[in-house]
Amino acid sequence: MNLAVLFGEIGFISRYKIIEGIRAHAAQDRANVVLYTSEGFLYEELEDYIKGEYAIYSLPALDQYDGVIVDLDSIQNQEATDSVREKIEKANIPCVSFNQVITNADVVYFDNCAGFRKLLEHLVQEHGIRDVVYLSGPKDNRDARERKDVFLNVMREHDIEIRKNQMYYGNFDFESGRQLVRDFMSAGRKLPQAFVAANDFMAIGIMGELKKQGIQIPDQVIVTGYDYCDLADLVVPSLSSVDRGEFRAGELAYDKLIERIRGTGTQSFCSVEGRPVIAHSCGCGDGKPVPNSDICADIQINRDGSFDLLKGLSIEFSNVDTLTDFERTMEKYISRMGMEFFYFCQCGSRESYYSELDIWAEGKAVDRDVTQFQSTVWCPIAYENGEWNSYTSFDINLLFPPNSLYKKEDSYYIVMPVHQGKVCIGYSIIGNFRTDLSGRVIQHLVLNIDQVLGNIRKQDIMKTMLAKINKKWQYDELTGLYNRSGMNVQSEILIEEACKQHKGIALMFFDLDGLKRINDTQGHEAGDQYIKRMAELLLTGKEEDDLAIRYGGDEYILISKQGSNEESKEKFEALKGLIQAEVSVSAGCVFRRIQSIEELKLLVEEADERMYQNKRDRKKVG
């Protein structure tokens, strides 16, 4: 059984708890869970980056799945949310949605009120709290608005006035809590009786900064959170919080989905009620000592050795400037990080990537929407349970390369976008990465991939632009042969090779007869065709290492490495015969062992003189 899960920003404790609940019951059925996720919310000020992140929700081909579980609130972008809703409704697939109604889908609601209300009433009734500062989540976040409303309502019910300077807004992260305390203390304000935060991460940030200021918790001030994350029991003092019941909600969502898939259930709406967890940060709790002293969030995160590996990867990525280097570096690190599967799938094909470089290098737009996935992708790098592979282009609806070795049951895959700003590069799949349940390591890994592939793309465009400039500088535009500049550059290389091989240089000079007459009688277009035909014949008769040059308007040179004067004459006569079978030319040839461009110039002069002698002789005969 294959299930698609669509969530945003799984680094938040409330979301990965839901996912863990889903996975716990999915494991009992040996079902595959494929999570499509983004972290656009963290970069809400970067419009192009958000577009690149939210493109991931257009990726899942829902007809490939038995059912889907979605949390539209977590995506936090109206355009993306509307698109996901429409996609699910159009697919008419068994679905369970958190909080938001989708046609024909079961809905699991979180009661954000009951547990939080009980915690707040505990503070007011048991601790006599009346002076409190509240740290909310973002103003436009649904959960944050609900929690803020509960807070204000409870305060109002107990005749506690909350002024504007007692309300702060954060981003649900540690730094929001730290910043609140810094702002509060720098303003010289008197400590409140309590800081109440809308989630645990912000509350732990508050606690950490208060300790830096020498303020004791809960003796001088009470701190509470919401979400009851794993760290709540580890910080000192342990954090009073609210268990939202996310794990139970994940289990419930999975069970509801299976009922719909099996045809044993009808559309239903149910809710999961939270409960307060009273601990030491409000002066309560069981009094038992906490086993670890002052474990903060940053230390907890860095205990995972994968972050140390990511540091090394980031450093090595700074020196990566080709796709080959990228693939080699990824192979070095992915196998050490403990994941069973890793796939990087890039839009289009290797061939189309390089063909589009020419278009980008000219400053033109490619003939497709670069902000969206293409119908085909290729997989240059795949790590499959200890084996390294790569796969050619395949239909993007398959997600995984055909014939790949990924497990088709009892696995958990996280799919994230790879992009440069709004330009969609492809996607990464990370499978069965047990050490990163929250997805934090995965998010940092994919962000590194975004940056290095974006840089590679920029460098490839620049290299292609330089190549085009070099071509214009070294090549004749009409014929595609080298011009005089190209001759000077390439001849140095050829002369050096000839010296190493103990060979000499044969320089053959050709002059088109009758070009002026053709231009005067038939027009310059006919003359151009005559010039190009001469170039084609010269290219036909040259060997791979020979240099074919348009030296002037109707003058051509071929430079060739030869072992002797006899070999040179033989090659010259064969080439002259090939050319004169179709066009009229005068020609001269010189062979000599030389070591410099200056000596080559003398050969040009001598061959030119021999060509003119040939022209005079032919006129006499004519």
BAPATI-543093 format. One record per residue (C-alpha): y, z, x; residue number from 1. Coordinates in Angstrom, 3 decimals. Layout:
N
REC        c2        c3        c1  seq
REC         Y         Z         X  NUM
...
REM end
This chain:
622
REC        c2        c3        c1  seq
REC     0.000     0.000     0.000    1
REC     3.462    -0.942     1.306    2
REC     6.587     0.881     0.178    3
REC    10.200    -0.012     0.964    4
REC    12.728     2.812     1.300    5
REC    16.462     1.990     1.380    6
REC    18.707     4.771     2.702    7
REC    21.968     5.081     4.597    8
REC    22.609     7.327     7.619    9
REC    19.296     9.180     7.927   10
REC    20.703    11.435    10.637   11
REC    21.941    13.821     7.951   12
REC    19.461    16.617     7.380   13
REC    19.400    16.181     3.605   14
REC    18.241    12.577     3.919   15
REC    15.548    12.900     6.495   16
REC    14.137    15.856     4.557   17
REC    13.765    13.528     1.557   18
REC    12.112    10.927     3.769   19
REC     9.748    13.530     5.196   20
REC     8.769    14.476     1.642   21
REC     8.061    10.821     0.864   22
REC     6.040    10.432     4.049   23
REC     4.022    13.607     3.441   24
REC     2.579    12.279     0.189   25
REC     2.387     8.680     1.449   26
REC     0.161     9.897     4.298   27
REC    -2.321    11.244     1.762   28
REC    -2.705     7.705     0.368   29
REC    -2.513     6.097     3.864   30
REC     0.425     4.072     2.560   31
REC     2.882     2.281     4.825   32
REC     6.533     3.344     4.511   33
REC     9.176     0.869     5.745   34
REC    12.643     2.421     5.881   35
REC    15.687     0.117     5.952   36
REC    18.724     2.076     7.082   37
REC    22.211     1.818     8.585   38
REC    24.883     4.145     9.886   39
REC    28.019     2.375     8.711   40
REC    29.356     5.600     7.219   41
REC    29.910     7.021    10.703   42
REC    32.205     4.109    11.594   43
REC    34.149     3.758     8.358   44
REC    37.352     2.833    10.212   45
REC    35.689    -0.193    11.848   46
REC    35.521    -2.819     9.112   47
REC    33.632    -5.473    11.092   48
REC    31.098    -2.930    12.342   49
REC    30.426    -1.778     8.781   50
REC    29.749    -5.361     7.664   51
REC    27.256    -5.741    10.486   52
REC    25.486    -2.492     9.572   53
REC    25.258    -3.074     5.838   54
REC    23.794    -6.554     6.281   55
REC    20.449    -4.759     6.728   56
REC    20.153    -4.247     2.966   57
REC    19.934    -7.995     2.425   58
REC    16.873    -8.128     4.679   59
REC    13.959    -6.666     2.650   60
REC    11.937    -9.233     0.720   61
REC    10.998    -6.903    -2.121   62
REC     8.197    -9.142    -3.363   63
REC     6.342    -8.101    -0.191   64
REC     6.248    -4.454    -1.355   65
REC     4.418    -2.522    -4.039   66
REC     7.438    -0.351    -4.818   67
REC    10.828     0.798    -3.588   68
REC    12.647     4.138    -3.295   69
REC    16.420     3.972    -2.916   70
REC    19.332     6.357    -2.397   71
REC    22.441     4.352    -3.285   72
REC    24.737     7.344    -2.717   73
REC    23.725     7.501     0.934   74
REC    24.772     3.883     1.579   75
REC    28.384     4.773     0.720   76
REC    29.736     1.254     0.454   77
REC    30.373    -0.163    -2.985   78
REC    29.758    -3.804    -2.088   79
REC    26.457    -2.967    -0.367   80
REC    25.455    -0.599    -3.164   81
REC    26.090    -3.206    -5.859   82
REC    24.132    -5.783    -3.863   83
REC    21.129    -3.454    -3.444   84
REC    21.150    -2.543    -7.130   85
REC    21.240    -6.216    -8.126   86
REC    18.471    -7.064    -5.656   87
REC    16.154    -4.370    -7.042   88
REC    16.856    -5.212   -10.684   89
REC    16.273    -8.907   -10.042   90
REC    12.964    -8.196    -8.266   91
REC    11.821    -6.059   -11.240   92
REC     9.769    -3.951    -8.848   93
REC     8.591    -0.352    -9.510   94
REC    11.474     1.787    -8.310   95
REC    12.638     5.385    -8.003   96
REC    16.347     5.998    -7.470   97
REC    18.092     9.188    -6.384   98
REC    21.012    10.190    -8.619   99
REC    22.095     6.699    -9.713  100
REC    20.664     4.763   -12.682  101
REC    18.985     1.424   -11.977  102
REC    17.523    -0.664   -14.803  103
REC    13.880     0.318   -15.472  104
REC    13.828     2.736   -12.502  105
REC    12.865     6.401   -12.535  106
REC    15.733     8.645   -11.454  107
REC    15.479    11.890    -9.482  108
REC    18.662    13.935    -9.680  109
REC    19.788    16.669    -7.327  110
REC    21.347    19.626    -9.052  111
REC    24.119    20.262    -6.548  112
REC    25.507    23.044    -8.701  113
REC    22.972    25.785    -9.415  114
REC    21.993    26.821    -5.872  115
REC    25.540    26.537    -4.519  116
REC    26.921    28.481    -7.479  117
REC    24.485    31.319    -6.810  118
REC    25.453    31.441    -3.123  119
REC    29.177    31.566    -3.978  120
REC    28.617    34.265    -6.605  121
REC    26.684    36.247    -3.996  122
REC    29.730    36.093    -1.702  123
REC    32.117    37.175    -4.441  124
REC    29.970    39.795    -6.143  125
REC    28.017    41.282    -3.224  126
REC    30.625    40.955    -0.457  127
REC    33.877    41.086    -2.453  128
REC    35.124    37.833    -0.966  129
REC    38.507    36.723    -2.309  130
REC    40.149    35.104     0.742  131
REC    38.075    32.055     1.631  132
REC    38.588    28.720     3.443  133
REC    36.509    25.763     2.258  134
REC    35.441    22.807     4.430  135
REC    34.452    19.892     2.203  136
REC    32.742    16.637     3.106  137
REC    34.612    13.290     2.855  138
REC    36.867    12.900    -0.180  139
REC    35.096     9.758    -1.394  140
REC    31.565    11.152    -1.043  141
REC    29.825    11.940    -4.333  142
REC    27.893    14.982    -3.096  143
REC    31.006    16.369    -1.398  144
REC    33.039    16.008    -4.588  145
REC    30.367    17.802    -6.654  146
REC    30.149    20.712    -4.205  147
REC    33.935    21.004    -4.017  148
REC    34.135    21.115    -7.835  149
REC    31.507    23.871    -7.946  150
REC    33.430    25.866    -5.335  151
REC    36.732    25.562    -7.206  152
REC    35.133    26.365   -10.550  153
REC    33.454    29.544    -9.258  154
REC    36.672    30.687    -7.604  155
REC    38.600    30.017   -10.804  156
REC    36.054    31.928   -12.904  157
REC    36.630    34.976   -10.690  158
REC    40.435    34.601   -10.724  159
REC    40.557    33.675    -7.035  160
REC    43.440    31.351    -6.220  161
REC    42.671    28.561    -3.743  162
REC    45.757    27.063    -2.142  163
REC    46.024    23.681    -0.415  164
REC    45.965    25.250     3.051  165
REC    42.547    26.732     2.231  166
REC    40.950    23.292     1.652  167
REC    39.850    21.102     4.570  168
REC    37.869    17.869     4.758  169
REC    35.299    16.838     7.349  170
REC    32.586    14.255     8.002  171
REC    29.489    16.427     7.594  172
REC    29.184    16.728    11.388  173
REC    29.406    19.576    13.937  174
REC    32.787    18.449    15.241  175
REC    34.379    18.784    11.791  176
REC    33.570    22.501    11.854  177
REC    34.796    22.965    15.395  178
REC    38.036    21.141    14.613  179
REC    38.668    23.272    11.523  180
REC    38.568    26.481    13.579  181
REC    40.746    24.993    16.336  182
REC    43.347    23.870    13.787  183
REC    43.201    27.195    11.954  184
REC    43.581    29.359    15.058  185
REC    46.263    27.191    16.689  186
REC    48.358    27.627    13.543  187
REC    48.261    31.384    14.117  188
REC    46.797    32.075    10.704  189
REC    45.039    35.289     9.765  190
REC    41.264    35.061     9.577  191
REC    39.933    34.696     6.018  192
REC    37.042    36.801     4.806  193
REC    34.784    33.737     4.791  194
REC    34.470    30.121     5.862  195
REC    32.351    28.136     3.379  196
REC    31.187    24.689     4.520  197
REC    29.737    21.874     2.404  198
REC    26.825    21.399     4.803  199
REC    25.047    23.239     7.617  200
REC    26.173    21.005    10.476  201
REC    29.830    21.763     9.746  202
REC    29.030    25.470     9.275  203
REC    27.241    25.595    12.655  204
REC    30.277    23.892    14.208  205
REC    32.483    26.607    12.715  206
REC    30.198    29.333    14.098  207
REC    30.146    27.826    17.575  208
REC    33.935    27.564    17.796  209
REC    34.469    31.061    16.382  210
REC    32.220    32.471    19.113  211
REC    34.300    30.678    21.750  212
REC    37.343    32.440    20.304  213
REC    35.527    35.797    20.588  214
REC    35.229    36.283    16.839  215
REC    32.138    38.107    15.592  216
REC    30.039    36.803    12.685  217
REC    29.639    38.367    10.118  218
REC    31.553    41.497    11.260  219
REC    34.949    39.750    11.339  220
REC    34.267    36.703     9.174  221
REC    31.397    35.367     7.052  222
REC    30.177    31.759     7.417  223
REC    27.915    29.868     4.992  224
REC    26.598    26.328     4.798  225
REC    24.621    24.004     2.557  226
REC    21.402    21.959     3.084  227
REC    19.302    24.602     4.858  228
REC    18.594    22.475     7.928  229
REC    16.095    23.387    10.642  230
REC    18.881    24.872    12.766  231
REC    19.926    27.357    10.071  232
REC    17.183    29.782    11.145  233
REC    17.773    29.196    14.865  234
REC    21.489    29.839    15.277  235
REC    22.673    33.391    15.855  236
REC    23.257    34.859    13.370  237
REC    20.960    32.889    11.087  238
REC    22.947    30.846     8.590  239
REC    23.182    31.594     4.864  240
REC    22.774    28.265     3.133  241
REC    21.433    26.389     0.106  242
REC    18.020    24.761     0.053  243
REC    18.641    21.605    -1.967  244
REC    14.942    20.941    -2.387  245
REC    15.100    17.566    -0.613  246
REC    11.528    17.728     0.648  247
REC    10.290    18.476    -2.872  248
REC    12.473    15.649    -4.172  249
REC    10.899    13.225    -1.701  250
REC     7.421    14.249    -2.784  251
REC     8.421    13.927    -6.437  252
REC     9.952    10.473    -5.903  253
REC     6.786     9.235    -4.218  254
REC     4.565    10.606    -6.981  255
REC     6.747     9.027    -9.673  256
REC     6.648     5.685    -7.865  257
REC     2.866     5.732    -7.579  258
REC     2.600     6.405   -11.316  259
REC     4.750     3.350   -12.009  260
REC     2.802     1.188    -9.553  261
REC    -0.475     2.203   -11.149  262
REC     0.891     1.734   -14.643  263
REC     0.311     5.351   -15.653  264
REC     3.958     6.369   -15.991  265
REC     7.024     5.345   -17.980  266
REC    10.679     5.530   -17.001  267
REC    11.709     9.144   -16.547  268
REC    14.690    11.218   -15.440  269
REC    14.133    14.542   -13.687  270
REC    16.119    16.920   -11.507  271
REC    15.494    19.162    -8.513  272
REC    17.407    22.437    -8.484  273
REC    18.573    24.029    -5.246  274
REC    18.278    27.721    -4.326  275
REC    20.374    29.979    -2.102  276
REC    18.920    31.128     1.220  277
REC    20.606    34.423     2.098  278
REC    20.619    35.166     5.843  279
REC    22.506    37.042     8.585  280
REC    25.756    35.028     8.685  281
REC    26.935    36.739     5.505  282
REC    25.722    40.172     6.588  283
REC    22.459    40.065     4.681  284
REC    18.988    38.876     5.622  285
REC    15.854    40.734     6.616  286
REC    17.198    42.201     9.852  287
REC    14.488    40.628    12.002  288
REC    15.626    39.427    15.457  289
REC    16.001    35.701    15.963  290
REC    13.562    34.507    18.670  291
REC    16.098    32.322    20.481  292
REC    19.596    33.345    21.497  293
REC    22.518    31.177    20.476  294
REC    20.822    27.798    20.084  295
REC    23.487    25.301    19.212  296
REC    23.023    21.856    17.753  297
REC    23.734    19.936    20.949  298
REC    21.071    21.863    22.894  299
REC    18.587    21.359    20.080  300
REC    19.161    17.607    20.115  301
REC    18.945    17.289    23.886  302
REC    15.603    19.086    23.970  303
REC    14.091    15.795    23.017  304
REC    13.420    14.079    26.332  305
REC    14.046    10.725    24.709  306
REC    17.774    11.316    25.009  307
REC    17.414    11.626    28.776  308
REC    15.611     8.309    28.787  309
REC    18.366     6.815    26.673  310
REC    20.905     7.877    29.284  311
REC    18.965     5.980    31.924  312
REC    18.658     3.002    29.600  313
REC    22.405     2.983    28.969  314
REC    23.101     2.985    32.707  315
REC    20.688     0.123    33.363  316
REC    22.060    -1.815    30.397  317
REC    25.468    -1.817    32.100  318
REC    24.011    -4.226    34.689  319
REC    22.126    -6.428    32.220  320
REC    23.685    -9.845    31.624  321
REC    20.778   -12.095    30.565  322
REC    18.162   -12.010    27.822  323
REC    15.463   -11.929    30.489  324
REC    17.011    -8.826    32.078  325
REC    17.288    -7.222    28.638  326
REC    13.614    -7.817    27.891  327
REC    12.569    -6.453    31.290  328
REC    14.691    -3.304    30.893  329
REC    13.425    -2.642    27.378  330
REC     9.825    -2.899    28.560  331
REC    10.569    -0.315    31.226  332
REC    11.871     2.318    28.788  333
REC    10.274     1.783    25.381  334
REC     6.768     2.548    26.605  335
REC     8.008     5.891    27.977  336
REC     9.694     7.032    24.758  337
REC     6.525     7.760    22.791  338
REC     6.799     5.261    19.945  339
REC     3.704     3.304    18.917  340
REC     5.557     0.141    17.905  341
REC     8.828    -1.550    18.747  342
REC     9.943    -5.027    17.701  343
REC    13.244    -6.741    18.392  344
REC    13.595    -9.768    16.126  345
REC    16.488   -12.151    16.777  346
REC    17.938   -14.646    14.303  347
REC    16.842   -18.265    14.640  348
REC    14.895   -19.201    17.760  349
REC    15.388   -19.178    21.509  350
REC    16.215   -22.897    21.297  351
REC    18.759   -22.501    18.488  352
REC    20.445   -19.633    20.333  353
REC    21.146   -21.785    23.362  354
REC    22.122   -24.810    21.287  355
REC    24.688   -22.704    19.435  356
REC    26.179   -21.556    22.729  357
REC    27.627   -25.046    23.160  358
REC    29.366   -24.783    19.800  359
REC    30.714   -21.273    20.456  360
REC    31.853   -22.314    23.931  361
REC    34.031   -25.015    22.366  362
REC    35.669   -22.431    20.128  363
REC    34.090   -23.898    16.996  364
REC    32.242   -22.138    14.172  365
REC    28.513   -22.749    13.867  366
REC    27.277   -24.323    10.647  367
REC    25.971   -21.087     9.091  368
REC    27.182   -17.674     7.965  369
REC    26.909   -15.617    11.167  370
REC    27.320   -12.373     9.219  371
REC    23.966   -12.869     7.491  372
REC    20.339   -13.098     8.594  373
REC    18.846   -16.558     9.043  374
REC    15.706   -17.688     7.251  375
REC    13.753   -17.551    10.515  376
REC    13.693   -15.091    13.403  377
REC    11.860   -14.871    16.712  378
REC    10.556   -11.818    18.519  379
REC    11.229   -11.945    22.275  380
REC     9.927    -8.430    22.825  381
REC     7.228    -6.466    21.006  382
REC     5.580    -3.201    22.026  383
REC     2.370    -2.631    20.079  384
REC     0.468     0.566    20.809  385
REC     0.550     0.133    24.567  386
REC     0.609    -3.690    24.692  387
REC     3.597    -5.950    25.372  388
REC     3.862    -9.227    23.485  389
REC     6.374   -11.797    22.309  390
REC     6.307   -14.073    19.283  391
REC     7.870   -17.418    18.422  392
REC     9.860   -18.149    15.251  393
REC     8.572   -16.989    11.890  394
REC     9.751   -16.567     8.293  395
REC    12.091   -13.575     8.068  396
REC    10.560   -12.516     4.734  397
REC     7.459   -11.463     6.661  398
REC     9.536    -8.897     8.622  399
REC     6.774    -8.560    11.246  400
REC     5.626   -11.534    13.352  401
REC     2.450   -13.171    11.975  402
REC    -0.681   -12.097    13.866  403
REC     1.177    -9.137    15.366  404
REC    -0.727    -5.929    15.965  405
REC     1.283    -3.574    13.765  406
REC    -0.674    -1.106    11.619  407
REC    -0.867    -2.070     7.980  408
REC    -1.609     1.415     6.668  409
REC    -0.594     5.046     7.248  410
REC     2.490     4.156     9.313  411
REC     6.215     4.760     9.173  412
REC     8.625     2.027    10.305  413
REC    12.400     2.266    10.612  414
REC    14.293    -1.047    10.407  415
REC    17.897    -1.146    11.631  416
REC    20.379    -4.005    12.106  417
REC    21.288    -5.387    15.519  418
REC    24.748    -6.924    15.504  419
REC    28.010    -7.444    17.335  420
REC    30.733    -6.392    14.949  421
REC    30.101    -8.420    11.811  422
REC    28.009   -11.023    13.650  423
REC    24.339   -10.526    12.735  424
REC    22.063   -10.768    15.790  425
REC    18.790    -9.600    14.228  426
REC    16.965    -6.341    13.598  427
REC    14.819    -3.751    15.357  428
REC    11.660    -2.106    14.021  429
REC    10.547     1.259    15.393  430
REC     7.145     2.481    14.278  431
REC     5.469     5.919    14.295  432
REC     8.039     7.612    16.499  433
REC     6.904    11.186    15.818  434
REC     9.398    12.856    18.148  435
REC    12.387    11.521    16.225  436
REC    11.946    12.536    12.593  437
REC    15.700    12.488    11.971  438
REC    16.236     9.019    13.433  439
REC    18.924    10.197    15.872  440
REC    17.222     8.790    18.964  441
REC    16.552     5.544    17.109  442
REC    20.186     5.244    16.080  443
REC    21.366     5.684    19.671  444
REC    18.740     3.257    20.935  445
REC    19.736     0.531    18.484  446
REC    23.432     1.141    19.169  447
REC    22.709     0.516    22.865  448
REC    20.851    -2.656    21.924  449
REC    23.811    -3.776    19.789  450
REC    26.183    -3.360    22.692  451
REC    24.100    -4.998    25.402  452
REC    23.130    -8.015    23.275  453
REC    26.729    -8.416    22.193  454
REC    27.776    -8.416    25.856  455
REC    25.024   -10.877    26.758  456
REC    26.193   -13.194    23.985  457
REC    29.787   -13.013    25.251  458
REC    28.672   -13.698    28.824  459
REC    26.442   -16.569    27.745  460
REC    29.368   -18.128    25.888  461
REC    31.556   -17.687    28.965  462
REC    28.899   -19.202    31.245  463
REC    28.547   -22.159    28.887  464
REC    32.326   -22.623    28.830  465
REC    32.436   -22.580    32.639  466
REC    29.571   -25.056    32.784  467
REC    31.480   -27.372    30.462  468
REC    34.601   -27.037    32.577  469
REC    32.589   -27.750    35.726  470
REC    31.036   -30.762    34.051  471
REC    34.424   -32.165    33.114  472
REC    35.662   -31.533    36.638  473
REC    32.623   -32.992    38.429  474
REC    31.490   -35.705    36.008  475
REC    32.911   -39.019    34.909  476
REC    33.560   -38.810    31.192  477
REC    32.679   -42.421    30.362  478
REC    29.390   -42.774    32.267  479
REC    28.156   -39.220    32.819  480
REC    27.823   -39.911    36.557  481
REC    29.407   -37.644    39.168  482
REC    33.060   -38.399    39.936  483
REC    34.626   -37.989    43.385  484
REC    34.997   -34.217    42.941  485
REC    31.373   -33.940    41.926  486
REC    30.372   -36.103    44.850  487
REC    32.098   -33.773    47.315  488
REC    30.466   -30.651    45.849  489
REC    26.965   -32.047    45.471  490
REC    26.961   -33.982    48.754  491
REC    27.339   -30.771    50.735  492
REC    24.127   -29.506    49.176  493
REC    22.324   -32.804    49.758  494
REC    23.408   -33.021    53.409  495
REC    22.223   -29.451    54.053  496
REC    18.832   -30.239    52.487  497
REC    18.545   -33.455    54.543  498
REC    19.201   -31.575    57.781  499
REC    16.542   -28.984    56.952  500
REC    14.061   -31.768    56.174  501
REC    15.036   -33.744    59.324  502
REC    16.167   -36.683    57.230  503
REC    19.213   -38.906    57.220  504
REC    21.598   -40.053    54.495  505
REC    21.591   -43.512    52.967  506
REC    24.896   -44.382    51.276  507
REC    24.854   -47.425    48.997  508
REC    28.141   -48.856    47.715  509
REC    28.275   -51.122    44.635  510
REC    31.204   -53.024    43.143  511
REC    31.024   -54.658    39.703  512
REC    31.979   -58.309    39.738  513
REC    34.037   -59.751    36.907  514
REC    35.175   -56.521    35.199  515
REC    38.819   -57.684    34.999  516
REC    37.769   -60.977    33.418  517
REC    35.734   -59.166    30.754  518
REC    38.631   -56.797    29.986  519
REC    41.056   -59.732    29.719  520
REC    38.851   -62.018    27.624  521
REC    36.674   -59.628    25.576  522
REC    38.708   -56.434    25.514  523
REC    38.461   -53.042    27.150  524
REC    35.710   -51.874    24.803  525
REC    33.452   -54.614    26.135  526
REC    34.548   -53.672    29.654  527
REC    33.579   -50.057    29.000  528
REC    30.149   -51.147    27.833  529
REC    29.768   -53.167    31.046  530
REC    30.727   -50.096    33.117  531
REC    28.258   -47.883    31.212  532
REC    25.453   -50.426    31.584  533
REC    25.943   -50.397    35.341  534
REC    25.691   -46.592    35.285  535
REC    22.490   -46.738    33.234  536
REC    20.893   -49.128    35.719  537
REC    21.925   -46.907    38.625  538
REC    20.361   -43.888    36.913  539
REC    17.207   -45.854    36.170  540
REC    16.760   -46.804    39.812  541
REC    17.624   -43.437    41.379  542
REC    15.177   -40.752    42.420  543
REC    15.462   -37.135    41.287  544
REC    17.384   -35.866    44.326  545
REC    19.715   -38.884    44.591  546
REC    23.387   -38.579    43.686  547
REC    24.784   -41.319    41.413  548
REC    28.595   -41.510    41.501  549
REC    31.306   -43.510    39.781  550
REC    33.651   -43.733    42.753  551
REC    36.420   -45.738    41.088  552
REC    37.067   -48.034    38.129  553
REC    34.387   -50.572    39.042  554
REC    32.971   -48.920    42.177  555
REC    29.721   -46.934    42.363  556
REC    27.922   -45.024    45.089  557
REC    24.355   -43.798    45.379  558
REC    23.590   -41.193    48.058  559
REC    19.969   -40.613    49.003  560
REC    17.958   -38.629    51.551  561
REC    15.864   -41.077    53.616  562
REC    13.590   -40.734    56.606  563
REC    14.587   -43.925    58.420  564
REC    16.815   -46.988    58.345  565
REC    13.838   -49.116    57.221  566
REC    13.159   -46.824    54.235  567
REC    16.840   -46.938    53.400  568
REC    16.951   -50.752    53.425  569
REC    13.822   -50.977    51.309  570
REC    15.262   -48.639    48.667  571
REC    18.609   -50.444    48.743  572
REC    17.092   -53.889    48.181  573
REC    14.909   -52.613    45.312  574
REC    17.872   -50.954    43.599  575
REC    20.146   -53.948    44.138  576
REC    17.529   -56.231    42.648  577
REC    17.152   -54.003    39.580  578
REC    20.909   -53.981    38.992  579
REC    21.555   -57.673    39.688  580
REC    18.927   -58.651    37.162  581
REC    21.450   -57.631    34.462  582
REC    24.921   -57.338    35.964  583
REC    26.743   -58.964    38.853  584
REC    27.500   -56.641    41.768  585
REC    28.423   -56.772    45.408  586
REC    26.738   -54.113    47.543  587
REC    26.606   -52.547    50.989  588
REC    24.399   -49.863    52.554  589
REC    24.636   -47.558    55.579  590
REC    22.060   -45.102    56.940  591
REC    22.822   -42.319    59.408  592
REC    21.872   -38.727    60.242  593
REC    24.929   -36.604    59.500  594
REC    25.844   -32.920    59.180  595
REC    29.172   -32.769    57.341  596
REC    31.321   -34.162    54.540  597
REC    33.685   -35.600    57.144  598
REC    30.853   -37.739    58.504  599
REC    29.960   -38.752    54.941  600
REC    33.483   -40.088    54.439  601
REC    32.950   -42.359    57.428  602
REC    29.746   -43.619    55.817  603
REC    31.686   -44.406    52.635  604
REC    34.210   -46.443    54.601  605
REC    31.491   -48.333    56.457  606
REC    29.432   -49.009    53.315  607
REC    32.594   -50.125    51.522  608
REC    33.308   -52.610    54.299  609
REC    29.738   -53.942    54.123  610
REC    30.080   -54.301    50.343  611
REC    33.247   -56.387    50.789  612
REC    31.520   -58.493    53.414  613
REC    28.715   -59.081    50.885  614
REC    31.312   -60.054    48.259  615
REC    32.934   -62.558    50.659  616
REC    29.569   -64.031    51.600  617
REC    28.578   -64.465    47.943  618
REC    31.884   -66.195    47.168  619
REC    31.256   -68.647    50.009  620
REC    27.835   -69.429    48.637  621
REC    29.260   -69.662    45.111  622
REM end
